[in-house]
Amino acid sequence: MSDECIFCKIISGQLPSRKVFEDERVFAFHDLHPGAPTHVLIVPKRHLRGLAEAGAADEALLGYLQLVAARLARELGLERGYRTVINAGPDAGQSVFHLHLHLLGGRALAWPPG
């Protein structure tokens, strides 16, 4: 855990969130500034700055984030479709430097994004 990381503080309960899911590896909650009607952040409990810092030891965790997203999409009724996004670095829109996956849905999503 990073003492300065807002997501670490949410995971530890120091800051409030609208939790959707939690297990031993990840914590998922509704985004405070949603980009779609459904916008959930799926965050590893272990602090990892971002995708660029991930290594071979993180392979299972990265796949698990996607599986949790698929499970939550089913539970949240996103049967018409959804998008998962990991922003890597400031030019990609990453503003919190703790790896996290966005689950977006609930409306038609345009392409290309951004």
C-alpha positions in Angstrom: 0.0 0.0 0.0 1.2 3.5 -0.8 0.4 6.1 1.9 -0.3 8.8 -0.8 -2.4 6.6 -3.1 -6.1 7.5 -3.2 -7.0 3.9 -4.3 -5.0 2.4 -1.5 -6.9 4.6 0.9 -10.2 3.5 -0.6 -9.2 -0.2 -0.4 -8.2 0.1 3.2 -11.5 1.9 4.1 -9.8 5.3 4.9 -11.9 6.9 2.1 -15.5 6.0 1.3 -16.5 4.3 -2.0 -19.6 2.7 -3.5 -18.2 -0.8 -3.5 -19.4 -3.3 -6.1 -17.1 -6.3 -5.4 -14.2 -7.3 -3.2 -12.1 -10.4 -2.8 -8.6 -11.2 -1.7 -7.0 -9.8 -4.9 -9.2 -6.9 -6.1 -11.5 -4.2 -5.0 -14.2 -2.7 -7.4 -16.2 0.4 -6.9 -18.2 3.0 -8.9 -16.2 5.8 -10.4 -16.9 9.2 -8.9 -16.9 10.9 -12.3 -18.5 8.3 -14.6 -17.8 8.3 -18.3 -20.9 6.1 -18.9 -24.1 5.1 -17.0 -22.1 2.2 -15.6 -18.5 3.0 -14.8 -16.7 0.7 -12.3 -13.0 0.7 -11.4 -11.5 -2.6 -10.7 -8.3 -2.2 -8.7 -5.7 -4.7 -7.5 -5.3 -4.6 -3.7 -1.6 -4.7 -4.1 -0.2 -1.3 -5.1 1.2 -1.5 -8.6 1.8 1.9 -10.2 0.5 1.0 -13.7 0.6 -1.3 -16.6 4.1 -0.2 -17.6 5.4 -1.4 -14.3 3.8 -4.8 -14.4 6.0 -7.8 -15.0 5.7 -11.5 -15.7 4.7 -12.1 -12.1 1.6 -10.0 -12.7 0.3 -12.0 -15.6 -2.3 -13.8 -13.6 -3.5 -10.6 -11.9 -3.9 -8.8 -15.3 -6.0 -11.7 -16.6 -8.0 -11.8 -13.4 -8.9 -8.1 -13.7 -10.6 -8.9 -17.1 -12.4 -11.9 -15.6 -13.8 -9.8 -12.7 -14.9 -7.2 -15.3 -16.8 -9.9 -17.2 -18.5 -11.1 -14.1 -19.5 -7.6 -13.0 -20.8 -6.8 -16.5 -23.1 -9.8 -16.2 -24.2 -8.8 -12.7 -24.7 -5.2 -13.7 -26.9 -6.1 -16.7 -24.5 -5.0 -19.4 -25.7 -7.7 -21.8 -25.7 -5.3 -24.8 -22.0 -4.7 -24.4 -19.3 -3.0 -22.4 -15.8 -1.8 -22.7 -12.7 -2.5 -20.5 -9.9 0.0 -20.5 -6.5 0.4 -18.8 -5.0 3.8 -19.2 -1.2 3.6 -19.1 0.5 6.9 -18.3 -0.6 10.5 -18.3 -0.9 10.9 -22.1 -3.4 8.0 -22.1 -5.5 9.7 -19.3 -4.2 7.9 -16.3 -4.6 10.3 -13.4 -4.3 7.9 -10.4 -1.1 5.9 -10.5 -2.3 2.7 -9.1 -3.1 0.1 -11.8 -6.9 0.0 -12.4 -9.3 -1.3 -15.1 -12.3 0.7 -16.1 -15.6 -1.2 -16.9 -17.8 1.1 -18.9 -21.3 0.3 -20.3 -25.0 1.1 -20.2 -25.0 3.0 -23.5 -23.6 2.7 -27.0 -19.8 3.5 -26.8 -18.3 5.4 -29.7 -15.1 4.3 -31.6 -12.5 5.5 -31.7 -12.4 6.6 -28.1 -10.8 9.8 -26.9 
